[in-house]
Amino acid sequence: MALQDKTLVCRDCGREFIFTAGEQEFYMSRGLESEPTRCKECRLERRRGRSGERFGGAREMHSAICAACGKECEVPFEPRGDRPVYCSECFTKMRSNR
């Protein structure tokens, strides 16, 4: 039985998109059983958002004082006060000493 193009509706933007026979073959070759739920544009946008957070994009930084050397630094989390915070240099030194 030959695969045929299917029209699906994107769960994010609500637009229709074509799930081509070639894409269906690719999904089957990878063992993927579910059809895509997002159009190509929404999938790309979603990927860009995730990678931006993971690889240095739009990340909120917080000021802190290093518990080892006393210099001011920025960290990617809000210091709570009950645990020491280290600048990147001191943190790297501590990790290599373990």
CNS distance restraints for C-alpha pairs under 8 A (distance, minus, plus):
assign (resid   3 and name CA) (resid  21 and name CA) 5.23 0.50 0.50
assign (resid   3 and name CA) (resid  24 and name CA) 7.47 0.50 0.50
assign (resid   3 and name CA) (resid  25 and name CA) 7.89 0.50 0.50
assign (resid   4 and name CA) (resid  20 and name CA) 6.93 0.50 0.50
assign (resid   4 and name CA) (resid  21 and name CA) 5.11 0.50 0.50
assign (resid   5 and name CA) (resid  18 and name CA) 6.44 0.50 0.50
assign (resid   5 and name CA) (resid  19 and name CA) 5.66 0.50 0.50
assign (resid   5 and name CA) (resid  20 and name CA) 4.28 0.50 0.50
assign (resid   5 and name CA) (resid  21 and name CA) 4.95 0.50 0.50
assign (resid   6 and name CA) (resid  18 and name CA) 5.61 0.50 0.50
assign (resid   6 and name CA) (resid  19 and name CA) 5.06 0.50 0.50
assign (resid   6 and name CA) (resid  20 and name CA) 6.34 0.50 0.50
assign (resid   6 and name CA) (resid  21 and name CA) 7.78 0.50 0.50
assign (resid   7 and name CA) (resid  16 and name CA) 6.40 0.50 0.50
assign (resid   7 and name CA) (resid  17 and name CA) 5.67 0.50 0.50
assign (resid   7 and name CA) (resid  18 and name CA) 4.64 0.50 0.50
assign (resid   7 and name CA) (resid  19 and name CA) 6.16 0.50 0.50
assign (resid   8 and name CA) (resid  16 and name CA) 5.50 0.50 0.50
assign (resid   8 and name CA) (resid  17 and name CA) 5.42 0.50 0.50
assign (resid   8 and name CA) (resid  18 and name CA) 6.19 0.50 0.50
assign (resid   8 and name CA) (resid  19 and name CA) 6.77 0.50 0.50
assign (resid   8 and name CA) (resid  37 and name CA) 7.65 0.50 0.50
assign (resid   9 and name CA) (resid  14 and name CA) 5.77 0.50 0.50
assign (resid   9 and name CA) (resid  15 and name CA) 5.61 0.50 0.50
assign (resid   9 and name CA) (resid  16 and name CA) 4.35 0.50 0.50
assign (resid   9 and name CA) (resid  17 and name CA) 6.16 0.50 0.50
assign (resid   9 and name CA) (resid  37 and name CA) 7.18 0.50 0.50
assign (resid   9 and name CA) (resid  38 and name CA) 7.44 0.50 0.50
assign (resid   9 and name CA) (resid  39 and name CA) 7.69 0.50 0.50
assign (resid  10 and name CA) (resid  14 and name CA) 4.81 0.50 0.50
assign (resid  10 and name CA) (resid  15 and name CA) 5.50 0.50 0.50
assign (resid  10 and name CA) (resid  16 and name CA) 6.17 0.50 0.50
assign (resid  10 and name CA) (resid  17 and name CA) 7.02 0.50 0.50
assign (resid  10 and name CA) (resid  37 and name CA) 5.57 0.50 0.50
assign (resid  10 and name CA) (resid  38 and name CA) 4.37 0.50 0.50
assign (resid  10 and name CA) (resid  39 and name CA) 5.30 0.50 0.50
assign (resid  11 and name CA) (resid  37 and name CA) 5.76 0.50 0.50
assign (resid  11 and name CA) (resid  38 and name CA) 5.66 0.50 0.50
assign (resid  12 and name CA) (resid  38 and name CA) 6.45 0.50 0.50
assign (resid  12 and name CA) (resid  42 and name CA) 6.89 0.50 0.50
assign (resid  13 and name CA) (resid  42 and name CA) 7.43 0.50 0.50
assign (resid  15 and name CA) (resid  39 and name CA) 7.75 0.50 0.50
assign (resid  16 and name CA) (resid  39 and name CA) 7.72 0.50 0.50
assign (resid  17 and name CA) (resid  39 and name CA) 5.91 0.50 0.50
assign (resid  19 and name CA) (resid  23 and name CA) 6.30 0.50 0.50
assign (resid  19 and name CA) (resid  24 and name CA) 6.86 0.50 0.50
assign (resid  19 and name CA) (resid  36 and name CA) 7.83 0.50 0.50
assign (resid  20 and name CA) (resid  24 and name CA) 6.24 0.50 0.50
assign (resid  21 and name CA) (resid  25 and name CA) 6.23 0.50 0.50
assign (resid  22 and name CA) (resid  26 and name CA) 6.27 0.50 0.50
assign (resid  23 and name CA) (resid  27 and name CA) 6.19 0.50 0.50
assign (resid  24 and name CA) (resid  28 and name CA) 6.20 0.50 0.50
assign (resid  25 and name CA) (resid  29 and name CA) 6.10 0.50 0.50
assign (resid  26 and name CA) (resid  30 and name CA) 6.38 0.50 0.50
assign (resid  27 and name CA) (resid  31 and name CA) 6.30 0.50 0.50
assign (resid  27 and name CA) (resid  32 and name CA) 5.03 0.50 0.50
assign (resid  27 and name CA) (resid  33 and name CA) 7.19 0.50 0.50
assign (resid  28 and name CA) (resid  32 and name CA) 5.65 0.50 0.50
assign (resid  28 and name CA) (resid  33 and name CA) 6.89 0.50 0.50
assign (resid  38 and name CA) (resid  42 and name CA) 5.86 0.50 0.50
assign (resid  38 and name CA) (resid  43 and name CA) 5.89 0.50 0.50
assign (resid  39 and name CA) (resid  43 and name CA) 6.18 0.50 0.50
assign (resid  40 and name CA) (resid  44 and name CA) 6.19 0.50 0.50
assign (resid  41 and name CA) (resid  45 and name CA) 6.17 0.50 0.50
assign (resid  42 and name CA) (resid  46 and name CA) 6.00 0.50 0.50
assign (resid  43 and name CA) (resid  47 and name CA) 6.17 0.50 0.50
assign (resid  44 and name CA) (resid  48 and name CA) 6.13 0.50 0.50
assign (resid  45 and name CA) (resid  49 and name CA) 6.25 0.50 0.50
assign (resid  46 and name CA) (resid  50 and name CA) 6.41 0.50 0.50
assign (resid  47 and name CA) (resid  51 and name CA) 6.15 0.50 0.50
assign (resid  48 and name CA) (resid  52 and name CA) 5.96 0.50 0.50
assign (resid  49 and name CA) (resid  53 and name CA) 6.54 0.50 0.50
assign (resid  50 and name CA) (resid  54 and name CA) 6.33 0.50 0.50
assign (resid  51 and name CA) (resid  55 and name CA) 5.75 0.50 0.50
assign (resid  51 and name CA) (resid  57 and name CA) 7.77 0.50 0.50
assign (resid  52 and name CA) (resid  56 and name CA) 6.12 0.50 0.50
assign (resid  52 and name CA) (resid  57 and name CA) 4.25 0.50 0.50
assign (resid  52 and name CA) (resid  58 and name CA) 6.68 0.50 0.50
assign (resid  53 and name CA) (resid  57 and name CA) 5.21 0.50 0.50
assign (resid  53 and name CA) (resid  58 and name CA) 6.21 0.50 0.50
assign (resid  53 and name CA) (resid  59 and name CA) 6.30 0.50 0.50
assign (resid  59 and name CA) (resid  76 and name CA) 7.04 0.50 0.50
assign (resid  60 and name CA) (resid  76 and name CA) 6.23 0.50 0.50
assign (resid  60 and name CA) (resid  77 and name CA) 7.69 0.50 0.50
assign (resid  61 and name CA) (resid  74 and name CA) 5.88 0.50 0.50
assign (resid  61 and name CA) (resid  75 and name CA) 5.44 0.50 0.50
assign (resid  61 and name CA) (resid  76 and name CA) 4.65 0.50 0.50
assign (resid  61 and name CA) (resid  77 and name CA) 6.58 0.50 0.50
assign (resid  61 and name CA) (resid  78 and name CA) 7.86 0.50 0.50
assign (resid  62 and name CA) (resid  74 and name CA) 5.25 0.50 0.50
assign (resid  62 and name CA) (resid  75 and name CA) 5.32 0.50 0.50
assign (resid  62 and name CA) (resid  76 and name CA) 6.26 0.50 0.50
assign (resid  62 and name CA) (resid  77 and name CA) 6.32 0.50 0.50
assign (resid  62 and name CA) (resid  78 and name CA) 5.82 0.50 0.50
assign (resid  62 and name CA) (resid  79 and name CA) 7.64 0.50 0.50
assign (resid  63 and name CA) (resid  72 and name CA) 7.03 0.50 0.50
assign (resid  63 and name CA) (resid  73 and name CA) 5.83 0.50 0.50
assign (resid  63 and name CA) (resid  74 and name CA) 4.59 0.50 0.50
assign (resid  63 and name CA) (resid  75 and name CA) 6.53 0.50 0.50
assign (resid  64 and name CA) (resid  72 and name CA) 5.79 0.50 0.50
assign (resid  64 and name CA) (resid  73 and name CA) 5.38 0.50 0.50
assign (resid  64 and name CA) (resid  74 and name CA) 5.90 0.50 0.50
assign (resid  64 and name CA) (resid  75 and name CA) 6.99 0.50 0.50
assign (resid  64 and name CA) (resid  79 and name CA) 7.04 0.50 0.50
assign (resid  64 and name CA) (resid  85 and name CA) 7.04 0.50 0.50
assign (resid  65 and name CA) (resid  70 and name CA) 5.68 0.50 0.50
assign (resid  65 and name CA) (resid  71 and name CA) 5.65 0.50 0.50
assign (resid  65 and name CA) (resid  72 and name CA) 4.55 0.50 0.50
assign (resid  65 and name CA) (resid  73 and name CA) 5.99 0.50 0.50
assign (resid  65 and name CA) (resid  85 and name CA) 6.97 0.50 0.50
assign (resid  65 and name CA) (resid  86 and name CA) 7.37 0.50 0.50
assign (resid  65 and name CA) (resid  87 and name CA) 7.71 0.50 0.50
assign (resid  66 and name CA) (resid  70 and name CA) 4.77 0.50 0.50
assign (resid  66 and name CA) (resid  71 and name CA) 5.53 0.50 0.50
assign (resid  66 and name CA) (resid  72 and name CA) 6.28 0.50 0.50
assign (resid  66 and name CA) (resid  73 and name CA) 6.67 0.50 0.50
assign (resid  66 and name CA) (resid  84 and name CA) 7.62 0.50 0.50
assign (resid  66 and name CA) (resid  85 and name CA) 5.49 0.50 0.50
assign (resid  66 and name CA) (resid  86 and name CA) 4.35 0.50 0.50
assign (resid  66 and name CA) (resid  87 and name CA) 5.27 0.50 0.50
assign (resid  66 and name CA) (resid  90 and name CA) 7.94 0.50 0.50
assign (resid  67 and name CA) (resid  84 and name CA) 5.63 0.50 0.50
assign (resid  67 and name CA) (resid  85 and name CA) 5.67 0.50 0.50
assign (resid  67 and name CA) (resid  86 and name CA) 5.63 0.50 0.50
assign (resid  68 and name CA) (resid  86 and name CA) 6.50 0.50 0.50
assign (resid  68 and name CA) (resid  90 and name CA) 6.70 0.50 0.50
assign (resid  69 and name CA) (resid  90 and name CA) 7.41 0.50 0.50
assign (resid  71 and name CA) (resid  87 and name CA) 7.68 0.50 0.50
assign (resid  72 and name CA) (resid  87 and name CA) 7.73 0.50 0.50
assign (resid  73 and name CA) (resid  86 and name CA) 7.98 0.50 0.50
assign (resid  73 and name CA) (resid  87 and name CA) 5.59 0.50 0.50
assign (resid  74 and name CA) (resid  87 and name CA) 7.31 0.50 0.50
assign (resid  75 and name CA) (resid  87 and name CA) 7.56 0.50 0.50
assign (resid  79 and name CA) (resid  83 and name CA) 7.78 0.50 0.50
assign (resid  79 and name CA) (resid  85 and name CA) 6.99 0.50 0.50
assign (resid  86 and name CA) (resid  90 and name CA) 5.85 0.50 0.50
assign (resid  86 and name CA) (resid  91 and name CA) 5.46 0.50 0.50
assign (resid  87 and name CA) (resid  91 and name CA) 5.99 0.50 0.50
assign (resid  88 and name CA) (resid  92 and name CA) 6.04 0.50 0.50
assign (resid  89 and name CA) (resid  93 and name CA) 6.31 0.50 0.50
assign (resid  90 and name CA) (resid  94 and name CA) 6.12 0.50 0.50
assign (resid  91 and name CA) (resid  95 and name CA) 6.22 0.50 0.50
assign (resid  92 and name CA) (resid  96 and name CA) 6.25 0.50 0.50
assign (resid  93 and name CA) (resid  97 and name CA) 6.33 0.50 0.50
assign (resid  94 and name CA) (resid  98 and name CA) 6.78 0.50 0.50
